[in-house]
């Protein structure tokens, strides 16, 4: 079983990314992934990255 962004939002706030509240949290989560990858890249001198599925590109977070 895979847990995606929509499922994560449902668990955390009972809404998905189609609502304003869900969209805001989705953007915060994706920004955290991006920031963390940047930190790990600098710290460990390894190539970390975040990849989005086409479904997430419409969220404006990619």
Phi and psi restraints in degrees (range 20) as a CNS / XPLOR table:
assign (resid 1 and name C) (resid 2 and name N)
       (resid 2 and name CA) (resid 2 and name C) 1.0 -108.4 20.0 2
assign (resid 2 and name N) (resid 2 and name CA)
       (resid 2 and name C) (resid 3 and name N) 1.0 144.9 20.0 2
assign (resid 2 and name C) (resid 3 and name N)
       (resid 3 and name CA) (resid 3 and name C) 1.0 -112.8 20.0 2
assign (resid 3 and name N) (resid 3 and name CA)
       (resid 3 and name C) (resid 4 and name N) 1.0 114.1 20.0 2
assign (resid 3 and name C) (resid 4 and name N)
       (resid 4 and name CA) (resid 4 and name C) 1.0 -100.6 20.0 2
assign (resid 4 and name N) (resid 4 and name CA)
       (resid 4 and name C) (resid 5 and name N) 1.0 -173.2 20.0 2
assign (resid 4 and name C) (resid 5 and name N)
       (resid 5 and name CA) (resid 5 and name C) 1.0 -62.7 20.0 2
assign (resid 5 and name N) (resid 5 and name CA)
       (resid 5 and name C) (resid 6 and name N) 1.0 -44.3 20.0 2
assign (resid 5 and name C) (resid 6 and name N)
       (resid 6 and name CA) (resid 6 and name C) 1.0 -60.4 20.0 2
assign (resid 6 and name N) (resid 6 and name CA)
       (resid 6 and name C) (resid 7 and name N) 1.0 -43.3 20.0 2
assign (resid 6 and name C) (resid 7 and name N)
       (resid 7 and name CA) (resid 7 and name C) 1.0 -66.9 20.0 2
assign (resid 7 and name N) (resid 7 and name CA)
       (resid 7 and name C) (resid 8 and name N) 1.0 -38.0 20.0 2
assign (resid 7 and name C) (resid 8 and name N)
       (resid 8 and name CA) (resid 8 and name C) 1.0 -62.4 20.0 2
assign (resid 8 and name N) (resid 8 and name CA)
       (resid 8 and name C) (resid 9 and name N) 1.0 -44.9 20.0 2
assign (resid 8 and name C) (resid 9 and name N)
       (resid 9 and name CA) (resid 9 and name C) 1.0 -62.9 20.0 2
assign (resid 9 and name N) (resid 9 and name CA)
       (resid 9 and name C) (resid 10 and name N) 1.0 -41.5 20.0 2
assign (resid 9 and name C) (resid 10 and name N)
       (resid 10 and name CA) (resid 10 and name C) 1.0 -59.5 20.0 2
assign (resid 10 and name N) (resid 10 and name CA)
       (resid 10 and name C) (resid 11 and name N) 1.0 -42.0 20.0 2
assign (resid 10 and name C) (resid 11 and name N)
       (resid 11 and name CA) (resid 11 and name C) 1.0 -67.7 20.0 2
assign (resid 11 and name N) (resid 11 and name CA)
       (resid 11 and name C) (resid 12 and name N) 1.0 -44.8 20.0 2
assign (resid 11 and name C) (resid 12 and name N)
       (resid 12 and name CA) (resid 12 and name C) 1.0 -73.9 20.0 2
assign (resid 12 and name N) (resid 12 and name CA)
       (resid 12 and name C) (resid 13 and name N) 1.0 -44.7 20.0 2
assign (resid 12 and name C) (resid 13 and name N)
       (resid 13 and name CA) (resid 13 and name C) 1.0 -128.3 20.0 2
assign (resid 13 and name N) (resid 13 and name CA)
       (resid 13 and name C) (resid 14 and name N) 1.0 0.5 20.0 2
assign (resid 13 and name C) (resid 14 and name N)
       (resid 14 and name CA) (resid 14 and name C) 1.0 73.5 20.0 2
assign (resid 14 and name N) (resid 14 and name CA)
       (resid 14 and name C) (resid 15 and name N) 1.0 16.4 20.0 2
assign (resid 14 and name C) (resid 15 and name N)
       (resid 15 and name CA) (resid 15 and name C) 1.0 -139.0 20.0 2
assign (resid 15 and name N) (resid 15 and name CA)
       (resid 15 and name C) (resid 16 and name N) 1.0 162.9 20.0 2
assign (resid 15 and name C) (resid 16 and name N)
       (resid 16 and name CA) (resid 16 and name C) 1.0 -112.8 20.0 2
assign (resid 16 and name N) (resid 16 and name CA)
       (resid 16 and name C) (resid 17 and name N) 1.0 -170.6 20.0 2
assign (resid 16 and name C) (resid 17 and name N)
       (resid 17 and name CA) (resid 17 and name C) 1.0 -73.5 20.0 2
assign (resid 17 and name N) (resid 17 and name CA)
       (resid 17 and name C) (resid 18 and name N) 1.0 0.2 20.0 2
assign (resid 17 and name C) (resid 18 and name N)
       (resid 18 and name CA) (resid 18 and name C) 1.0 -84.1 20.0 2
assign (resid 18 and name N) (resid 18 and name CA)
       (resid 18 and name C) (resid 19 and name N) 1.0 -7.7 20.0 2
assign (resid 18 and name C) (resid 19 and name N)
       (resid 19 and name CA) (resid 19 and name C) 1.0 -103.6 20.0 2
assign (resid 19 and name N) (resid 19 and name CA)
       (resid 19 and name C) (resid 20 and name N) 1.0 160.9 20.0 2
assign (resid 19 and name C) (resid 20 and name N)
       (resid 20 and name CA) (resid 20 and name C) 1.0 -60.9 20.0 2
assign (resid 20 and name N) (resid 20 and name CA)
       (resid 20 and name C) (resid 21 and name N) 1.0 -44.6 20.0 2
assign (resid 20 and name C) (resid 21 and name N)
       (resid 21 and name CA) (resid 21 and name C) 1.0 -63.8 20.0 2
assign (resid 21 and name N) (resid 21 and name CA)
       (resid 21 and name C) (resid 22 and name N) 1.0 -42.7 20.0 2
assign (resid 21 and name C) (resid 22 and name N)
       (resid 22 and name CA) (resid 22 and name C) 1.0 -65.5 20.0 2
assign (resid 22 and name N) (resid 22 and name CA)
       (resid 22 and name C) (resid 23 and name N) 1.0 -41.2 20.0 2
assign (resid 22 and name C) (resid 23 and name N)
       (resid 23 and name CA) (resid 23 and name C) 1.0 -63.0 20.0 2
assign (resid 23 and name N) (resid 23 and name CA)
       (resid 23 and name C) (resid 24 and name N) 1.0 -42.4 20.0 2
assign (resid 23 and name C) (resid 24 and name N)
       (resid 24 and name CA) (resid 24 and name C) 1.0 -62.4 20.0 2
assign (resid 24 and name N) (resid 24 and name CA)
       (resid 24 and name C) (resid 25 and name N) 1.0 -45.7 20.0 2
assign (resid 24 and name C) (resid 25 and name N)
       (resid 25 and name CA) (resid 25 and name C) 1.0 -66.6 20.0 2
assign (resid 25 and name N) (resid 25 and name CA)
       (resid 25 and name C) (resid 26 and name N) 1.0 -38.8 20.0 2
assign (resid 25 and name C) (resid 26 and name N)
       (resid 26 and name CA) (resid 26 and name C) 1.0 -58.5 20.0 2
assign (resid 26 and name N) (resid 26 and name CA)
       (resid 26 and name C) (resid 27 and name N) 1.0 -44.7 20.0 2
assign (resid 26 and name C) (resid 27 and name N)
       (resid 27 and name CA) (resid 27 and name C) 1.0 -63.9 20.0 2
assign (resid 27 and name N) (resid 27 and name CA)
       (resid 27 and name C) (resid 28 and name N) 1.0 -39.2 20.0 2
assign (resid 27 and name C) (resid 28 and name N)
       (resid 28 and name CA) (resid 28 and name C) 1.0 -65.6 20.0 2
assign (resid 28 and name N) (resid 28 and name CA)
       (resid 28 and name C) (resid 29 and name N) 1.0 -42.5 20.0 2
assign (resid 28 and name C) (resid 29 and name N)
       (resid 29 and name CA) (resid 29 and name C) 1.0 -63.1 20.0 2
assign (resid 29 and name N) (resid 29 and name CA)
       (resid 29 and name C) (resid 30 and name N) 1.0 -47.7 20.0 2
assign (resid 29 and name C) (resid 30 and name N)
       (resid 30 and name CA) (resid 30 and name C) 1.0 -65.1 20.0 2
assign (resid 30 and name N) (resid 30 and name CA)
       (resid 30 and name C) (resid 31 and name N) 1.0 -35.5 20.0 2
assign (resid 30 and name C) (resid 31 and name N)
       (resid 31 and name CA) (resid 31 and name C) 1.0 -66.1 20.0 2
assign (resid 31 and name N) (resid 31 and name CA)
       (resid 31 and name C) (resid 32 and name N) 1.0 -37.7 20.0 2
assign (resid 31 and name C) (resid 32 and name N)
       (resid 32 and name CA) (resid 32 and name C) 1.0 -62.4 20.0 2
assign (resid 32 and name N) (resid 32 and name CA)
       (resid 32 and name C) (resid 33 and name N) 1.0 -43.2 20.0 2
assign (resid 32 and name C) (resid 33 and name N)
       (resid 33 and name CA) (resid 33 and name C) 1.0 -58.2 20.0 2
assign (resid 33 and name N) (resid 33 and name CA)
       (resid 33 and name C) (resid 34 and name N) 1.0 -47.0 20.0 2
assign (resid 33 and name C) (resid 34 and name N)
       (resid 34 and name CA) (resid 34 and name C) 1.0 -62.3 20.0 2
assign (resid 34 and name N) (resid 34 and name CA)
       (resid 34 and name C) (resid 35 and name N) 1.0 -46.2 20.0 2
assign (resid 34 and name C) (resid 35 and name N)
       (resid 35 and name CA) (resid 35 and name C) 1.0 -63.5 20.0 2
assign (resid 35 and name N) (resid 35 and name CA)
       (resid 35 and name C) (resid 36 and name N) 1.0 -41.4 20.0 2
assign (resid 35 and name C) (resid 36 and name N)
       (resid 36 and name CA) (resid 36 and name C) 1.0 -65.5 20.0 2
assign (resid 36 and name N) (resid 36 and name CA)
       (resid 36 and name C) (resid 37 and name N) 1.0 -41.2 20.0 2
assign (resid 36 and name C) (resid 37 and name N)
       (resid 37 and name CA) (resid 37 and name C) 1.0 -62.3 20.0 2
assign (resid 37 and name N) (resid 37 and name CA)
       (resid 37 and name C) (resid 38 and name N) 1.0 -41.2 20.0 2
assign (resid 37 and name C) (resid 38 and name N)
       (resid 38 and name CA) (resid 38 and name C) 1.0 -61.4 20.0 2
assign (resid 38 and name N) (resid 38 and name CA)
       (resid 38 and name C) (resid 39 and name N) 1.0 -44.2 20.0 2
assign (resid 38 and name C) (resid 39 and name N)
       (resid 39 and name CA) (resid 39 and name C) 1.0 -62.2 20.0 2
assign (resid 39 and name N) (resid 39 and name CA)
       (resid 39 and name C) (resid 40 and name N) 1.0 -46.8 20.0 2
assign (resid 39 and name C) (resid 40 and name N)
       (resid 40 and name CA) (resid 40 and name C) 1.0 -63.3 20.0 2
assign (resid 40 and name N) (resid 40 and name CA)
       (resid 40 and name C) (resid 41 and name N) 1.0 -38.4 20.0 2
assign (resid 40 and name C) (resid 41 and name N)
       (resid 41 and name CA) (resid 41 and name C) 1.0 -59.5 20.0 2
assign (resid 41 and name N) (resid 41 and name CA)
       (resid 41 and name C) (resid 42 and name N) 1.0 -46.0 20.0 2
assign (resid 41 and name C) (resid 42 and name N)
       (resid 42 and name CA) (resid 42 and name C) 1.0 -70.1 20.0 2
assign (resid 42 and name N) (resid 42 and name CA)
       (resid 42 and name C) (resid 43 and name N) 1.0 -41.0 20.0 2
assign (resid 42 and name C) (resid 43 and name N)
       (resid 43 and name CA) (resid 43 and name C) 1.0 -69.9 20.0 2
assign (resid 43 and name N) (resid 43 and name CA)
       (resid 43 and name C) (resid 44 and name N) 1.0 -47.5 20.0 2
assign (resid 43 and name C) (resid 44 and name N)
       (resid 44 and name CA) (resid 44 and name C) 1.0 -101.1 20.0 2
assign (resid 44 and name N) (resid 44 and name CA)
       (resid 44 and name C) (resid 45 and name N) 1.0 -2.5 20.0 2
assign (resid 44 and name C) (resid 45 and name N)
       (resid 45 and name CA) (resid 45 and name C) 1.0 54.6 20.0 2
assign (resid 45 and name N) (resid 45 and name CA)
       (resid 45 and name C) (resid 46 and name N) 1.0 38.4 20.0 2
assign (resid 45 and name C) (resid 46 and name N)
       (resid 46 and name CA) (resid 46 and name C) 1.0 -121.1 20.0 2
assign (resid 46 and name N) (resid 46 and name CA)
       (resid 46 and name C) (resid 47 and name N) 1.0 160.8 20.0 2
assign (resid 46 and name C) (resid 47 and name N)
       (resid 47 and name CA) (resid 47 and name C) 1.0 -93.0 20.0 2
assign (resid 47 and name N) (resid 47 and name CA)
       (resid 47 and name C) (resid 48 and name N) 1.0 89.2 20.0 2
assign (resid 47 and name C) (resid 48 and name N)
       (resid 48 and name CA) (resid 48 and name C) 1.0 -91.9 20.0 2
assign (resid 48 and name N) (resid 48 and name CA)
       (resid 48 and name C) (resid 49 and name N) 1.0 151.5 20.0 2
assign (resid 48 and name C) (resid 49 and name N)
       (resid 49 and name CA) (resid 49 and name C) 1.0 -158.0 20.0 2
assign (resid 49 and name N) (resid 49 and name CA)
       (resid 49 and name C) (resid 50 and name N) 1.0 164.1 20.0 2
assign (resid 49 and name C) (resid 50 and name N)
       (resid 50 and name CA) (resid 50 and name C) 1.0 -115.8 20.0 2
assign (resid 50 and name N) (resid 50 and name CA)
       (resid 50 and name C) (resid 51 and name N) 1.0 130.7 20.0 2
assign (resid 50 and name C) (resid 51 and name N)
       (resid 51 and name CA) (resid 51 and name C) 1.0 -120.4 20.0 2
assign (resid 51 and name N) (resid 51 and name CA)
       (resid 51 and name C) (resid 52 and name N) 1.0 137.2 20.0 2
assign (resid 51 and name C) (resid 52 and name N)
       (resid 52 and name CA) (resid 52 and name C) 1.0 -110.1 20.0 2
assign (resid 52 and name N) (resid 52 and name CA)
       (resid 52 and name C) (resid 53 and name N) 1.0 146.9 20.0 2
assign (resid 52 and name C) (resid 53 and name N)
       (resid 53 and name CA) (resid 53 and name C) 1.0 -80.3 20.0 2
assign (resid 53 and name N) (resid 53 and name CA)
       (resid 53 and name C) (resid 54 and name N) 1.0 159.2 20.0 2
assign (resid 53 and name C) (resid 54 and name N)
       (resid 54 and name CA) (resid 54 and name C) 1.0 -54.3 20.0 2
assign (resid 54 and name N) (resid 54 and name CA)
       (resid 54 and name C) (resid 55 and name N) 1.0 -30.2 20.0 2
assign (resid 54 and name C) (resid 55 and name N)
       (resid 55 and name CA) (resid 55 and name C) 1.0 -62.2 20.0 2
assign (resid 55 and name N) (resid 55 and name CA)
       (resid 55 and name C) (resid 56 and name N) 1.0 -33.9 20.0 2
assign (resid 55 and name C) (resid 56 and name N)
       (resid 56 and name CA) (resid 56 and name C) 1.0 -83.1 20.0 2
assign (resid 56 and name N) (resid 56 and name CA)
       (resid 56 and name C) (resid 57 and name N) 1.0 -19.4 20.0 2
assign (resid 56 and name C) (resid 57 and name N)
       (resid 57 and name CA) (resid 57 and name C) 1.0 -61.2 20.0 2
assign (resid 57 and name N) (resid 57 and name CA)
       (resid 57 and name C) (resid 58 and name N) 1.0 -30.3 20.0 2
assign (resid 57 and name C) (resid 58 and name N)
       (resid 58 and name CA) (resid 58 and name C) 1.0 -70.6 20.0 2
assign (resid 58 and name N) (resid 58 and name CA)
       (resid 58 and name C) (resid 59 and name N) 1.0 -11.3 20.0 2
assign (resid 58 and name C) (resid 59 and name N)
       (resid 59 and name CA) (resid 59 and name C) 1.0 -77.8 20.0 2
assign (resid 59 and name N) (resid 59 and name CA)
       (resid 59 and name C) (resid 60 and name N) 1.0 -14.7 20.0 2
assign (resid 59 and name C) (resid 60 and name N)
       (resid 60 and name CA) (resid 60 and name C) 1.0 79.0 20.0 2
assign (resid 60 and name N) (resid 60 and name CA)
       (resid 60 and name C) (resid 61 and name N) 1.0 18.7 20.0 2
assign (resid 60 and name C) (resid 61 and name N)
       (resid 61 and name CA) (resid 61 and name C) 1.0 -105.7 20.0 2
assign (resid 61 and name N) (resid 61 and name CA)
       (resid 61 and name C) (resid 62 and name N) 1.0 -7.5 20.0 2
